[in-house]
Amino acid sequence: MIRGTIVGNVWATRQAAGLAGRKLVLVAARDADGRANGRVIVAIDTLDAGAGDDVTVALGSGARNVLKAGPDNRELLCDAAVAAIVEGAG
């Protein structure tokens, strides 16, 4: 997992069938000390987070588990998903 801030949305005129209807966001990743590290990740937004929201992002199989728990989620097109909106933390 990484922590970061939503900095924008990704708009697409066409998406793969597994992504249809899903909101994609840009997340600026931060280091453990809270400073931006220059890495920007495209993630599926499962929680309707908005620009400026502080979030945690699950990566890899953890991201698939955010979308659909269990061992039968290998067909999902997902490598990064917003898992939590962090409130009141700096």
PyMOL Python script that loads the backbone (N, CA, C, O; Angstrom):
from pymol import cmd

cmd.read_pdbstr("""\
ATOM      1  N   MET A   1       0.844  -1.184   0.000  1.00  0.00           N
ATOM      2  CA  MET A   1       0.000   0.000   0.000  1.00  0.00           C
ATOM      3  C   MET A   1       0.881   1.236   0.000  1.00  0.00           C
ATOM      4  O   MET A   1       2.006   1.234   0.501  1.00  0.00           O
ATOM      5  N   ILE A   2       0.336   2.273  -0.573  1.00  0.00           N
ATOM      6  CA  ILE A   2       1.007   3.566  -0.527  1.00  0.00           C
ATOM      7  C   ILE A   2       0.000   4.604  -0.044  1.00  0.00           C
ATOM      8  O   ILE A   2      -1.209   4.376  -0.064  1.00  0.00           O
ATOM      9  N   ARG A   3       0.514   5.722   0.379  1.00  0.00           N
ATOM     10  CA  ARG A   3      -0.344   6.836   0.764  1.00  0.00           C
ATOM     11  C   ARG A   3      -0.082   7.976  -0.197  1.00  0.00           C
ATOM     12  O   ARG A   3       1.050   8.190  -0.631  1.00  0.00           O
ATOM     13  N   GLY A   4      -1.140   8.710  -0.529  1.00  0.00           N
ATOM     14  CA  GLY A   4      -0.982   9.812  -1.461  1.00  0.00           C
ATOM     15  C   GLY A   4      -2.188  10.729  -1.443  1.00  0.00           C
ATOM     16  O   GLY A   4      -3.087  10.599  -0.612  1.00  0.00           O
ATOM     17  N   THR A   5      -2.180  11.656  -2.379  1.00  0.00           N
ATOM     18  CA  THR A   5      -3.244  12.646  -2.494  1.00  0.00           C
ATOM     19  C   THR A   5      -3.822  12.600  -3.901  1.00  0.00           C
ATOM     20  O   THR A   5      -3.078  12.544  -4.880  1.00  0.00           O
ATOM     21  N   ILE A   6      -5.141  12.624  -4.002  1.00  0.00           N
ATOM     22  CA  ILE A   6      -5.805  12.670  -5.307  1.00  0.00           C
ATOM     23  C   ILE A   6      -5.504  14.031  -5.939  1.00  0.00           C
ATOM     24  O   ILE A   6      -5.771  15.076  -5.345  1.00  0.00           O
ATOM     25  N   VAL A   7      -4.941  14.003  -7.161  1.00  0.00           N
ATOM     26  CA  VAL A   7      -4.594  15.245  -7.843  1.00  0.00           C
ATOM     27  C   VAL A   7      -5.397  15.458  -9.118  1.00  0.00           C
ATOM     28  O   VAL A   7      -5.273  16.506  -9.752  1.00  0.00           O
ATOM     29  N   GLY A   8      -6.214  14.491  -9.505  1.00  0.00           N
ATOM     30  CA  GLY A   8      -7.019  14.673 -10.703  1.00  0.00           C
ATOM     31  C   GLY A   8      -7.709  13.389 -11.129  1.00  0.00           C
ATOM     32  O   GLY A   8      -7.579  12.344 -10.490  1.00  0.00           O
ATOM     33  N   ASN A   9      -8.442  13.495 -12.219  1.00  0.00           N
ATOM     34  CA  ASN A   9      -9.163  12.360 -12.790  1.00  0.00           C
ATOM     35  C   ASN A   9      -8.551  11.991 -14.128  1.00  0.00           C
ATOM     36  O   ASN A   9      -7.902  12.813 -14.775  1.00  0.00           O
ATOM     37  N   VAL A  10      -8.762  10.753 -14.538  1.00  0.00           N
ATOM     38  CA  VAL A  10      -8.358  10.299 -15.863  1.00  0.00           C
ATOM     39  C   VAL A  10      -9.634  10.137 -16.676  1.00  0.00           C
ATOM     40  O   VAL A  10     -10.546   9.412 -16.278  1.00  0.00           O
ATOM     41  N   TRP A  11      -9.692  10.813 -17.815  1.00  0.00           N
ATOM     42  CA  TRP A  11     -10.865  10.721 -18.683  1.00  0.00           C
ATOM     43  C   TRP A  11     -10.493   9.896 -19.896  1.00  0.00           C
ATOM     44  O   TRP A  11      -9.444  10.121 -20.501  1.00  0.00           O
ATOM     45  N   ALA A  12     -11.327   8.955 -20.257  1.00  0.00           N
ATOM     46  CA  ALA A  12     -11.060   8.096 -21.404  1.00  0.00           C
ATOM     47  C   ALA A  12     -12.300   8.004 -22.280  1.00  0.00           C
ATOM     48  O   ALA A  12     -13.414   7.855 -21.779  1.00  0.00           O
ATOM     49  N   THR A  13     -12.100   8.092 -23.582  1.00  0.00           N
ATOM     50  CA  THR A  13     -13.226   7.943 -24.498  1.00  0.00           C
ATOM     51  C   THR A  13     -13.598   6.483 -24.674  1.00  0.00           C
ATOM     52  O   THR A  13     -14.751   6.162 -24.961  1.00  0.00           O
ATOM     53  N   ARG A  14     -12.610   5.582 -24.500  1.00  0.00           N
ATOM     54  CA  ARG A  14     -12.865   4.145 -24.581  1.00  0.00           C
ATOM     55  C   ARG A  14     -12.085   3.465 -23.457  1.00  0.00           C
ATOM     56  O   ARG A  14     -10.963   3.853 -23.133  1.00  0.00           O
ATOM     57  N   GLN A  15     -12.704   2.449 -22.876  1.00  0.00           N
ATOM     58  CA  GLN A  15     -12.053   1.682 -21.821  1.00  0.00           C
ATOM     59  C   GLN A  15     -12.243   0.197 -22.095  1.00  0.00           C
ATOM     60  O   GLN A  15     -13.199  -0.211 -22.753  1.00  0.00           O
ATOM     61  N   ALA A  16     -11.314  -0.604 -21.577  1.00  0.00           N
ATOM     62  CA  ALA A  16     -11.474  -2.057 -21.660  1.00  0.00           C
ATOM     63  C   ALA A  16     -12.757  -2.442 -20.939  1.00  0.00           C
ATOM     64  O   ALA A  16     -13.183  -1.749 -20.014  1.00  0.00           O
ATOM     65  N   ALA A  17     -13.369  -3.532 -21.353  1.00  0.00           N
ATOM     66  CA  ALA A  17     -14.656  -3.950 -20.797  1.00  0.00           C
ATOM     67  C   ALA A  17     -14.626  -4.051 -19.271  1.00  0.00           C
ATOM     68  O   ALA A  17     -15.612  -3.700 -18.622  1.00  0.00           O
ATOM     69  N   GLY A  18     -13.541  -4.513 -18.691  1.00  0.00           N
ATOM     70  CA  GLY A  18     -13.444  -4.656 -17.246  1.00  0.00           C
ATOM     71  C   GLY A  18     -13.359  -3.345 -16.491  1.00  0.00           C
ATOM     72  O   GLY A  18     -13.508  -3.320 -15.269  1.00  0.00           O
ATOM     73  N   LEU A  19     -13.120  -2.250 -17.210  1.00  0.00           N
ATOM     74  CA  LEU A  19     -13.029  -0.933 -16.570  1.00  0.00           C
ATOM     75  C   LEU A  19     -14.276  -0.083 -16.784  1.00  0.00           C
ATOM     76  O   LEU A  19     -14.380   1.007 -16.222  1.00  0.00           O
ATOM     77  N   ALA A  20     -15.212  -0.557 -17.577  1.00  0.00           N
ATOM     78  CA  ALA A  20     -16.415   0.215 -17.895  1.00  0.00           C
ATOM     79  C   ALA A  20     -17.144   0.630 -16.617  1.00  0.00           C
ATOM     80  O   ALA A  20     -17.413  -0.193 -15.742  1.00  0.00           O
ATOM     81  N   GLY A  21     -17.451   1.901 -16.530  1.00  0.00           N
ATOM     82  CA  GLY A  21     -18.192   2.431 -15.392  1.00  0.00           C
ATOM     83  C   GLY A  21     -17.346   2.725 -14.168  1.00  0.00           C
ATOM     84  O   GLY A  21     -17.876   3.168 -13.150  1.00  0.00           O
ATOM     85  N   ARG A  22     -16.051   2.491 -14.243  1.00  0.00           N
ATOM     86  CA  ARG A  22     -15.174   2.746 -13.096  1.00  0.00           C
ATOM     87  C   ARG A  22     -14.515   4.107 -13.239  1.00  0.00           C
ATOM     88  O   ARG A  22     -14.121   4.511 -14.334  1.00  0.00           O
ATOM     89  N   LYS A  23     -14.400   4.814 -12.107  1.00  0.00           N
ATOM     90  CA  LYS A  23     -13.751   6.122 -12.072  1.00  0.00           C
ATOM     91  C   LYS A  23     -12.257   5.927 -11.841  1.00  0.00           C
ATOM     92  O   LYS A  23     -11.855   5.231 -10.909  1.00  0.00           O
ATOM     93  N   LEU A  24     -11.437   6.542 -12.690  1.00  0.00           N
ATOM     94  CA  LEU A  24      -9.989   6.480 -12.554  1.00  0.00           C
ATOM     95  C   LEU A  24      -9.466   7.817 -12.054  1.00  0.00           C
ATOM     96  O   LEU A  24      -9.884   8.873 -12.530  1.00  0.00           O
ATOM     97  N   VAL A  25      -8.549   7.769 -11.089  1.00  0.00           N
ATOM     98  CA  VAL A  25      -7.995   8.990 -10.510  1.00  0.00           C
ATOM     99  C   VAL A  25      -6.473   8.953 -10.559  1.00  0.00           C
ATOM    100  O   VAL A  25      -5.865   7.886 -10.637  1.00  0.00           O
ATOM    101  N   LEU A  26      -5.872  10.139 -10.512  1.00  0.00           N
ATOM    102  CA  LEU A  26      -4.424  10.285 -10.397  1.00  0.00           C
ATOM    103  C   LEU A  26      -4.088  10.518  -8.937  1.00  0.00           C
ATOM    104  O   LEU A  26      -4.667  11.398  -8.301  1.00  0.00           O
ATOM    105  N   VAL A  27      -3.159   9.738  -8.397  1.00  0.00           N
ATOM    106  CA  VAL A  27      -2.755   9.852  -6.996  1.00  0.00           C
ATOM    107  C   VAL A  27      -1.275  10.195  -6.951  1.00  0.00           C
ATOM    108  O   VAL A  27      -0.444   9.443  -7.461  1.00  0.00           O
ATOM    109  N   ALA A  28      -0.941  11.338  -6.338  1.00  0.00           N
ATOM    110  CA  ALA A  28       0.456  11.718  -6.124  1.00  0.00           C
ATOM    111  C   ALA A  28       0.930  11.019  -4.862  1.00  0.00           C
ATOM    112  O   ALA A  28       0.453  11.308  -3.764  1.00  0.00           O
ATOM    113  N   ALA A  29       1.878  10.093  -5.026  1.00  0.00           N
ATOM    114  CA  ALA A  29       2.373   9.291  -3.899  1.00  0.00           C
ATOM    115  C   ALA A  29       3.253  10.138  -2.989  1.00  0.00           C
ATOM    116  O   ALA A  29       3.871  11.115  -3.414  1.00  0.00           O
ATOM    117  N   ARG A  30       3.291   9.725  -1.707  1.00  0.00           N
ATOM    118  CA  ARG A  30       4.126  10.419  -0.720  1.00  0.00           C
ATOM    119  C   ARG A  30       5.016   9.415  -0.011  1.00  0.00           C
ATOM    120  O   ARG A  30       4.668   8.242   0.123  1.00  0.00           O
ATOM    121  N   ASP A  31       6.173   9.890   0.443  1.00  0.00           N
ATOM    122  CA  ASP A  31       7.083   9.073   1.240  1.00  0.00           C
ATOM    123  C   ASP A  31       6.536   8.946   2.652  1.00  0.00           C
ATOM    124  O   ASP A  31       5.546   9.586   3.007  1.00  0.00           O
ATOM    125  N   ALA A  32       7.190   8.117   3.450  1.00  0.00           N
ATOM    126  CA  ALA A  32       6.769   7.894   4.838  1.00  0.00           C
ATOM    127  C   ALA A  32       6.774   9.183   5.659  1.00  0.00           C
ATOM    128  O   ALA A  32       6.016   9.310   6.619  1.00  0.00           O
ATOM    129  N   ASP A  33       7.626  10.137   5.284  1.00  0.00           N
ATOM    130  CA  ASP A  33       7.679  11.399   6.021  1.00  0.00           C
ATOM    131  C   ASP A  33       6.645  12.416   5.541  1.00  0.00           C
ATOM    132  O   ASP A  33       6.603  13.540   6.040  1.00  0.00           O
ATOM    133  N   GLY A  34       5.810  12.023   4.572  1.00  0.00           N
ATOM    134  CA  GLY A  34       4.718  12.884   4.118  1.00  0.00           C
ATOM    135  C   GLY A  34       5.036  13.764   2.929  1.00  0.00           C
ATOM    136  O   GLY A  34       4.163  14.498   2.467  1.00  0.00           O
ATOM    137  N   ARG A  35       6.244  13.717   2.422  1.00  0.00           N
ATOM    138  CA  ARG A  35       6.609  14.553   1.270  1.00  0.00           C
ATOM    139  C   ARG A  35       6.331  13.830  -0.041  1.00  0.00           C
ATOM    140  O   ARG A  35       6.536  12.622  -0.156  1.00  0.00           O
ATOM    141  N   ALA A  36       5.860  14.589  -1.026  1.00  0.00           N
ATOM    142  CA  ALA A  36       5.603  14.009  -2.349  1.00  0.00           C
ATOM    143  C   ALA A  36       6.911  13.464  -2.910  1.00  0.00           C
ATOM    144  O   ALA A  36       7.957  14.101  -2.780  1.00  0.00           O
ATOM    145  N   ASN A  37       6.857  12.292  -3.530  1.00  0.00           N
ATOM    146  CA  ASN A  37       8.078  11.689  -4.068  1.00  0.00           C
ATOM    147  C   ASN A  37       8.166  11.757  -5.588  1.00  0.00           C
ATOM    148  O   ASN A  37       9.092  11.199  -6.176  1.00  0.00           O
ATOM    149  N   GLY A  38       7.217  12.431  -6.235  1.00  0.00           N
ATOM    150  CA  GLY A  38       7.239  12.591  -7.680  1.00  0.00           C
ATOM    151  C   GLY A  38       6.552  11.477  -8.453  1.00  0.00           C
ATOM    152  O   GLY A  38       6.420  11.571  -9.674  1.00  0.00           O
ATOM    153  N   ARG A  39       6.117  10.438  -7.782  1.00  0.00           N
ATOM    154  CA  ARG A  39       5.435   9.321  -8.431  1.00  0.00           C
ATOM    155  C   ARG A  39       3.943   9.586  -8.502  1.00  0.00           C
ATOM    156  O   ARG A  39       3.332   9.955  -7.498  1.00  0.00           O
ATOM    157  N   VAL A  40       3.352   9.406  -9.665  1.00  0.00           N
ATOM    158  CA  VAL A  40       1.905   9.561  -9.842  1.00  0.00           C
ATOM    159  C   VAL A  40       1.349   8.232 -10.331  1.00  0.00           C
ATOM    160  O   VAL A  40       1.871   7.635 -11.272  1.00  0.00           O
ATOM    161  N   ILE A  41       0.286   7.778  -9.680  1.00  0.00           N
ATOM    162  CA  ILE A  41      -0.298   6.469  -9.963  1.00  0.00           C
ATOM    163  C   ILE A  41      -1.733   6.654 -10.443  1.00  0.00           C
ATOM    164  O   ILE A  41      -2.469   7.482  -9.907  1.00  0.00           O
ATOM    165  N   VAL A  42      -2.129   5.887 -11.446  1.00  0.00           N
ATOM    166  CA  VAL A  42      -3.527   5.835 -11.871  1.00  0.00           C
ATOM    167  C   VAL A  42      -4.178   4.710 -11.082  1.00  0.00           C
ATOM    168  O   VAL A  42      -3.711   3.571 -11.114  1.00  0.00           O
ATOM    169  N   ALA A  43      -5.262   5.028 -10.372  1.00  0.00           N
ATOM    170  CA  ALA A  43      -5.945   4.031  -9.539  1.00  0.00           C
ATOM    171  C   ALA A  43      -7.441   4.065  -9.789  1.00  0.00           C
ATOM    172  O   ALA A  43      -8.000   5.099 -10.154  1.00  0.00           O
ATOM    173  N   ILE A  44      -8.083   2.921  -9.588  1.00  0.00           N
ATOM    174  CA  ILE A  44      -9.544   2.863  -9.625  1.00  0.00           C
ATOM    175  C   ILE A  44     -10.051   3.427  -8.306  1.00  0.00           C
ATOM    176  O   ILE A  44      -9.611   3.010  -7.235  1.00  0.00           O
ATOM    177  N   ASP A  45     -10.976   4.376  -8.385  1.00  0.00           N
ATOM    178  CA  ASP A  45     -11.532   4.997  -7.187  1.00  0.00           C
ATOM    179  C   ASP A  45     -12.801   4.259  -6.781  1.00  0.00           C
ATOM    180  O   ASP A  45     -13.834   4.376  -7.441  1.00  0.00           O
ATOM    181  N   THR A  46     -12.720   3.508  -5.706  1.00  0.00           N
ATOM    182  CA  THR A  46     -13.860   2.730  -5.229  1.00  0.00           C
ATOM    183  C   THR A  46     -14.697   3.484  -4.205  1.00  0.00           C
ATOM    184  O   THR A  46     -15.773   3.019  -3.829  1.00  0.00           O
ATOM    185  N   LEU A  47     -14.219   4.649  -3.745  1.00  0.00           N
ATOM    186  CA  LEU A  47     -14.865   5.350  -2.635  1.00  0.00           C
ATOM    187  C   LEU A  47     -15.357   6.749  -2.985  1.00  0.00           C
ATOM    188  O   LEU A  47     -15.768   7.488  -2.091  1.00  0.00           O
ATOM    189  N   ASP A  48     -15.328   7.130  -4.249  1.00  0.00           N
ATOM    190  CA  ASP A  48     -15.744   8.461  -4.695  1.00  0.00           C
ATOM    191  C   ASP A  48     -14.936   9.555  -4.008  1.00  0.00           C
ATOM    192  O   ASP A  48     -15.492  10.552  -3.547  1.00  0.00           O
ATOM    193  N   ALA A  49     -13.633   9.365  -3.944  1.00  0.00           N
ATOM    194  CA  ALA A  49     -12.737  10.379  -3.381  1.00  0.00           C
ATOM    195  C   ALA A  49     -12.642  11.548  -4.349  1.00  0.00           C
ATOM    196  O   ALA A  49     -12.872  11.389  -5.548  1.00  0.00           O
ATOM    197  N   GLY A  50     -12.305  12.713  -3.833  1.00  0.00           N
ATOM    198  CA  GLY A  50     -12.204  13.897  -4.661  1.00  0.00           C
ATOM    199  C   GLY A  50     -10.812  14.485  -4.643  1.00  0.00           C
ATOM    200  O   GLY A  50      -9.969  14.095  -3.836  1.00  0.00           O
ATOM    201  N   ALA A  51     -10.578  15.426  -5.538  1.00  0.00           N
ATOM    202  CA  ALA A  51      -9.280  16.091  -5.609  1.00  0.00           C
ATOM    203  C   ALA A  51      -8.916  16.669  -4.247  1.00  0.00           C
ATOM    204  O   ALA A  51      -9.740  17.306  -3.590  1.00  0.00           O
ATOM    205  N   GLY A  52      -7.681  16.440  -3.834  1.00  0.00           N
ATOM    206  CA  GLY A  52      -7.196  16.928  -2.558  1.00  0.00           C
ATOM    207  C   GLY A  52      -7.362  15.949  -1.412  1.00  0.00           C
ATOM    208  O   GLY A  52      -6.777  16.144  -0.346  1.00  0.00           O
ATOM    209  N   ASP A  53      -8.156  14.888  -1.612  1.00  0.00           N
ATOM    210  CA  ASP A  53      -8.347  13.899  -0.547  1.00  0.00           C
ATOM    211  C   ASP A  53      -7.071  13.086  -0.340  1.00  0.00           C
ATOM    212  O   ASP A  53      -6.406  12.696  -1.300  1.00  0.00           O
ATOM    213  N   ASP A  54      -6.747  12.843   0.906  1.00  0.00           N
ATOM    214  CA  ASP A  54      -5.622  11.993   1.287  1.00  0.00           C
ATOM    215  C   ASP A  54      -6.136  10.556   1.304  1.00  0.00           C
ATOM    216  O   ASP A  54      -7.129  10.265   1.971  1.00  0.00           O
ATOM    217  N   VAL A  55      -5.468   9.650   0.575  1.00  0.00           N
ATOM    218  CA  VAL A  55      -5.961   8.280   0.429  1.00  0.00           C
ATOM    219  C   VAL A  55      -4.842   7.261   0.605  1.00  0.00           C
ATOM    220  O   VAL A  55      -3.660   7.594   0.521  1.00  0.00           O
ATOM    221  N   THR A  56      -5.236   6.013   0.852  1.00  0.00           N
ATOM    222  CA  THR A  56      -4.309   4.898   0.734  1.00  0.00           C
ATOM    223  C   THR A  56      -4.704   4.120  -0.513  1.00  0.00           C
ATOM    224  O   THR A  56      -5.886   3.978  -0.826  1.00  0.00           O
ATOM    225  N   VAL A  57      -3.703   3.623  -1.213  1.00  0.00           N
ATOM    226  CA  VAL A  57      -3.916   2.895  -2.453  1.00  0.00           C
ATOM    227  C   VAL A  57      -3.315   1.501  -2.317  1.00  0.00           C
ATOM    228  O   VAL A  57      -2.134   1.350  -2.004  1.00  0.00           O
ATOM    229  N   ALA A  58      -4.132   0.494  -2.554  1.00  0.00           N
ATOM    230  CA  ALA A  58      -3.663  -0.884  -2.563  1.00  0.00           C
ATOM    231  C   ALA A  58      -3.133  -1.194  -3.956  1.00  0.00           C
ATOM    232  O   ALA A  58      -3.677  -0.728  -4.957  1.00  0.00           O
ATOM    233  N   LEU A  59      -2.064  -1.987  -4.010  1.00  0.00           N
ATOM    234  CA  LEU A  59      -1.428  -2.316  -5.282  1.00  0.00           C
ATOM    235  C   LEU A  59      -1.453  -3.824  -5.521  1.00  0.00           C
ATOM    236  O   LEU A  59      -1.508  -4.608  -4.573  1.00  0.00           O
ATOM    237  N   GLY A  60      -1.414  -4.224  -6.787  1.00  0.00           N
ATOM    238  CA  GLY A  60      -1.333  -5.640  -7.155  1.00  0.00           C
ATOM    239  C   GLY A  60      -2.562  -6.430  -6.754  1.00  0.00           C
ATOM    240  O   GLY A  60      -3.695  -5.985  -6.938  1.00  0.00           O
ATOM    241  N   SER A  61      -2.317  -7.628  -6.195  1.00  0.00           N
ATOM    242  CA  SER A  61      -3.449  -8.475  -5.820  1.00  0.00           C
ATOM    243  C   SER A  61      -4.287  -7.835  -4.720  1.00  0.00           C
ATOM    244  O   SER A  61      -5.488  -8.094  -4.631  1.00  0.00           O
ATOM    245  N   GLY A  62      -3.674  -7.005  -3.886  1.00  0.00           N
ATOM    246  CA  GLY A  62      -4.431  -6.274  -2.867  1.00  0.00           C
ATOM    247  C   GLY A  62      -5.447  -5.337  -3.497  1.00  0.00           C
ATOM    248  O   GLY A  62      -6.539  -5.151  -2.961  1.00  0.00           O
ATOM    249  N   ALA A  63      -5.094  -4.750  -4.628  1.00  0.00           N
ATOM    250  CA  ALA A  63      -6.032  -3.874  -5.339  1.00  0.00           C
ATOM    251  C   ALA A  63      -7.214  -4.669  -5.871  1.00  0.00           C
ATOM    252  O   ALA A  63      -8.354  -4.210  -5.797  1.00  0.00           O
ATOM    253  N   ARG A  64      -6.954  -5.849  -6.403  1.00  0.00           N
ATOM    254  CA  ARG A  64      -8.057  -6.691  -6.872  1.00  0.00           C
ATOM    255  C   ARG A  64      -8.968  -7.073  -5.711  1.00  0.00           C
ATOM    256  O   ARG A  64     -10.184  -7.151  -5.881  1.00  0.00           O
ATOM    257  N   ASN A  65      -8.396  -7.313  -4.534  1.00  0.00           N
ATOM    258  CA  ASN A  65      -9.206  -7.666  -3.366  1.00  0.00           C
ATOM    259  C   ASN A  65     -10.057  -6.499  -2.887  1.00  0.00           C
ATOM    260  O   ASN A  65     -11.108  -6.717  -2.285  1.00  0.00           O
ATOM    261  N   VAL A  66      -9.631  -5.269  -3.138  1.00  0.00           N
ATOM    262  CA  VAL A  66     -10.469  -4.110  -2.807  1.00  0.00           C
ATOM    263  C   VAL A  66     -11.730  -4.133  -3.669  1.00  0.00           C
ATOM    264  O   VAL A  66     -12.818  -3.810  -3.193  1.00  0.00           O
ATOM    265  N   LEU A  67     -11.580  -4.516  -4.941  1.00  0.00           N
ATOM    266  CA  LEU A  67     -12.722  -4.546  -5.859  1.00  0.00           C
ATOM    267  C   LEU A  67     -13.617  -5.751  -5.632  1.00  0.00           C
ATOM    268  O   LEU A  67     -14.842  -5.648  -5.696  1.00  0.00           O
ATOM    269  N   LYS A  68     -12.994  -6.901  -5.365  1.00  0.00           N
ATOM    270  CA  LYS A  68     -13.762  -8.142  -5.200  1.00  0.00           C
ATOM    271  C   LYS A  68     -12.931  -9.096  -4.347  1.00  0.00           C
ATOM    272  O   LYS A  68     -11.911  -9.619  -4.795  1.00  0.00           O
ATOM    273  N   ALA A  69     -13.373  -9.310  -3.132  1.00  0.00           N
ATOM    274  CA  ALA A  69     -12.620 -10.174  -2.217  1.00  0.00           C
ATOM    275  C   ALA A  69     -12.684 -11.622  -2.656  1.00  0.00           C
ATOM    276  O   ALA A  69     -13.668 -12.061  -3.251  1.00  0.00           O
ATOM    277  N   GLY A  70     -11.631 -12.356  -2.359  1.00  0.00           N
ATOM    278  CA  GLY A  70     -11.630 -13.788  -2.621  1.00  0.00           C
ATOM    279  C   GLY A  70     -10.659 -14.206  -3.700  1.00  0.00           C
ATOM    280  O   GLY A  70     -10.090 -13.366  -4.398  1.00  0.00           O
ATOM    281  N   PRO A  71     -10.474 -15.487  -3.834  1.00  0.00           N
ATOM    282  CA  PRO A  71      -9.492 -16.010  -4.786  1.00  0.00           C
ATOM    283  C   PRO A  71      -9.965 -16.011  -6.244  1.00  0.00           C
ATOM    284  O   PRO A  71      -9.165 -16.247  -7.149  1.00  0.00           O
ATOM    285  N   ASP A  72     -11.236 -15.753  -6.476  1.00  0.00           N
ATOM    286  CA  ASP A  72     -11.763 -15.800  -7.844  1.00  0.00           C
ATOM    287  C   ASP A  72     -11.823 -14.425  -8.499  1.00  0.00           C
ATOM    288  O   ASP A  72     -12.767 -14.136  -9.235  1.00  0.00           O
ATOM    289  N   ASN A  73     -10.828 -13.568  -8.244  1.00  0.00           N
ATOM    290  CA  ASN A  73     -10.840 -12.213  -8.808  1.00  0.00           C
ATOM    291  C   ASN A  73      -9.720 -11.996  -9.815  1.00  0.00           C
ATOM    292  O   ASN A  73      -9.420 -10.852 -10.155  1.00  0.00           O
ATOM    293  N   ARG A  74      -9.097 -13.059 -10.298  1.00  0.00           N
ATOM    294  CA  ARG A  74      -7.944 -12.936 -11.206  1.00  0.00           C
ATOM    295  C   ARG A  74      -8.319 -12.290 -12.540  1.00  0.00           C
ATOM    296  O   ARG A  74      -7.441 -11.782 -13.238  1.00  0.00           O
ATOM    297  N   GLU A  75      -9.584 -12.298 -12.905  1.00  0.00           N
ATOM    298  CA  GLU A  75     -10.000 -11.730 -14.193  1.00  0.00           C
ATOM    299  C   GLU A  75     -10.114 -10.205 -14.158  1.00  0.00           C
ATOM    300  O   GLU A  75     -10.256  -9.580 -15.209  1.00  0.00           O
ATOM    301  N   LEU A  76     -10.055  -9.601 -12.986  1.00  0.00           N
ATOM    302  CA  LEU A  76     -10.217  -8.150 -12.865  1.00  0.00           C
ATOM    303  C   LEU A  76      -9.015  -7.402 -13.421  1.00  0.00           C
ATOM    304  O   LEU A  76      -7.869  -7.788 -13.191  1.00  0.00           O
ATOM    305  N   LEU A  77      -9.288  -6.324 -14.155  1.00  0.00           N
ATOM    306  CA  LEU A  77      -8.232  -5.455 -14.676  1.00  0.00           C
ATOM    307  C   LEU A  77      -7.947  -4.367 -13.646  1.00  0.00           C
ATOM    308  O   LEU A  77      -8.563  -3.302 -13.677  1.00  0.00           O
ATOM    309  N   CYS A  78      -7.035  -4.628 -12.756  1.00  0.00           N
ATOM    310  CA  CYS A  78      -6.747  -3.650 -11.710  1.00  0.00           C
ATOM    311  C   CYS A  78      -5.379  -3.909 -11.108  1.00  0.00           C
ATOM    312  O   CYS A  78      -5.073  -5.035 -10.714  1.00  0.00           O
ATOM    313  N   ASP A  79      -4.555  -2.875 -11.035  1.00  0.00           N
ATOM    314  CA  ASP A  79      -3.268  -2.987 -10.371  1.00  0.00           C
ATOM    315  C   ASP A  79      -3.145  -1.970  -9.244  1.00  0.00           C
ATOM    316  O   ASP A  79      -2.209  -2.046  -8.447  1.00  0.00           O
ATOM    317  N   ALA A  80      -4.081  -1.012  -9.163  1.00  0.00           N
ATOM    318  CA  ALA A  80      -4.088  -0.011  -8.098  1.00  0.00           C
ATOM    319  C   ALA A  80      -5.529   0.424  -7.833  1.00  0.00           C
ATOM    320  O   ALA A  80      -6.272   0.735  -8.764  1.00  0.00           O
ATOM    321  N   ALA A  81      -5.916   0.443  -6.557  1.00  0.00           N
ATOM    322  CA  ALA A  81      -7.287   0.830  -6.192  1.00  0.00           C
ATOM    323  C   ALA A  81      -7.268   1.609  -4.889  1.00  0.00           C
ATOM    324  O   ALA A  81      -6.538   1.265  -3.960  1.00  0.00           O
ATOM    325  N   VAL A  82      -8.083   2.671  -4.823  1.00  0.00           N
ATOM    326  CA  VAL A  82      -8.215   3.453  -3.591  1.00  0.00           C
ATOM    327  C   VAL A  82      -8.900   2.563  -2.563  1.00  0.00           C
ATOM    328  O   VAL A  82     -10.016   2.090  -2.780  1.00  0.00           O
ATOM    329  N   ALA A  83      -8.217   2.339  -1.437  1.00  0.00           N
ATOM    330  CA  ALA A  83      -8.739   1.452  -0.401  1.00  0.00           C
ATOM    331  C   ALA A  83      -9.323   2.214   0.781  1.00  0.00           C
ATOM    332  O   ALA A  83     -10.187   1.691   1.484  1.00  0.00           O
ATOM    333  N   ALA A  84      -8.857   3.460   1.014  1.00  0.00           N
ATOM    334  CA  ALA A  84      -9.353   4.233   2.159  1.00  0.00           C
ATOM    335  C   ALA A  84      -9.124   5.714   1.924  1.00  0.00           C
ATOM    336  O   ALA A  84      -8.156   6.116   1.280  1.00  0.00           O
ATOM    337  N   ILE A  85     -10.040   6.523   2.462  1.00  0.00           N
ATOM    338  CA  ILE A  85      -9.845   7.969   2.506  1.00  0.00           C
ATOM    339  C   ILE A  85      -9.392   8.280   3.930  1.00  0.00           C
ATOM    340  O   ILE A  85     -10.071   7.938   4.898  1.00  0.00           O
ATOM    341  N   VAL A  86      -8.240   8.932   4.043  1.00  0.00           N
ATOM    342  CA  VAL A  86      -7.651   9.219   5.348  1.00  0.00           C
ATOM    343  C   VAL A  86      -8.151  10.595   5.812  1.00  0.00           C
ATOM    344  O   VAL A  86      -7.961  11.601   5.129  1.00  0.00           O
ATOM    345  N   GLU A  87      -8.783  10.616   6.966  1.00  0.00           N
ATOM    346  CA  GLU A  87      -9.341  11.850   7.511  1.00  0.00           C
ATOM    347  C   GLU A  87      -8.475  12.403   8.633  1.00  0.00           C
ATOM    348  O   GLU A  87      -8.037  11.655   9.508  1.00  0.00           O
ATOM    349  N   GLY A  88      -8.231  13.679   8.613  1.00  0.00           N
ATOM    350  CA  GLY A  88      -7.593  14.363   9.741  1.00  0.00           C
ATOM    351  C   GLY A  88      -6.146  14.013  10.023  1.00  0.00           C
ATOM    352  O   GLY A  88      -5.647  14.338  11.100  1.00  0.00           O
ATOM    353  N   ALA A  89      -5.457  13.369   9.108  1.00  0.00           N
ATOM    354  CA  ALA A  89      -4.052  13.041   9.326  1.00  0.00           C
ATOM    355  C   ALA A  89      -3.201  13.922   8.426  1.00  0.00           C
ATOM    356  O   ALA A  89      -3.579  14.200   7.288  1.00  0.00           O
ATOM    357  N   GLY A  90      -2.083  14.352   8.917  1.00  0.00           N
ATOM    358  CA  GLY A  90      -1.216  15.234   8.157  1.00  0.00           C
ATOM    359  C   GLY A  90      -0.041  14.628   7.560  1.00  0.00           C
ATOM    360  O   GLY A  90       0.740  15.314   6.901  1.00  0.00           O
TER     361      GLY A  90
END
""", "prot")
cmd.dss("prot")
cmd.show_as("cartoon", "prot")
cmd.util.cbc("prot")
cmd.orient("prot")
